[in-house]
């Protein structure tokens, strides 16, 4: 009627394992040292990882920006930029474009009503208007380059 000592009781095994795990919980946890992913030696301070959210602004587009093909490509990109809900304009474009348009309106009012000299006012108004148009195009072109970089980023990383 006696049991053989070679077959342990399953209840006793479970109880001994439970006691061992409770004893492990009483000990403080040991710190886990992680090995660095690259050739950086382990230490207390590591440089921050390179962020994928920052998109470098690429160089100028392939056609010359002042050729007809470059101007048409930039104008198409500007129109897409304004109607793309995923893209937010930079502060320069948000503030600069209305300021330039306001300067063009003030230019018109000044040379036609306040300084109405028959030939000089019309010439000065047109010269300043061309200058405002060039500055406006440059602001939009810089924003289009930034938008193209965002489009490249979105195609690459989703």
Residue, then its C-alpha position, 0 to 999 in steps of 0.5 A: x500500500x505504500x507509494x513508490x518514492x519515484x512518482x512525486x505527487x503533482x500537487x506537491x510539485x505545483x506547490x513547490x513551483x508556486x513557492x519558488x515563484x513567490x520567492x523570486x518576487x520578493x527579490x529586487x529585479x536585476x537591471x537589464x543592460x541592452x547592447x547598442x544596435x550599432x557600433x556605438x559603445x554602451x554608455x549612459x548617454x547616446x545621441x538621439x535617433x535620427x527622426x524620420x519626420x524631419x524632411x530635408x528640403x531637396x535641391x532645385x527641381x530638374x528643369x531650370x526654375x526660370x524656364x517655361x517648363x520649370x515655371x509651368x511645373x511650379x505653377x501646377x505644383x502650387x495649385x496642387x499645394x493649395x488644394x491638398x488637405x494633407x499639407x499645411x503652408x509654412x508661416x512665410x506663405x501664410x503671412x507673406x502672400x497676403x502681405x505681398x497682395x496688400x502691397x500691390x493694392x496699396x501700390x495701385x492706390x498710391x500711384x493712381x490717387x495720391x501721386x498721380x503724375x501723368x507718365x511717371x506714376x504709371x511707370x512706377x506702378x508697373x515696375x513695382x507691380x512686376x517686382x511684387x509679382x516676382x517676389x510672390x512667385x519666389x515665395x510660392x516657388x520656395x513653398x512648392x519645393x517644400x511641398x514636393x519634399x513632403x510629397x516625396x516623403x509621403x510616397x516613401x513612408x506612407 
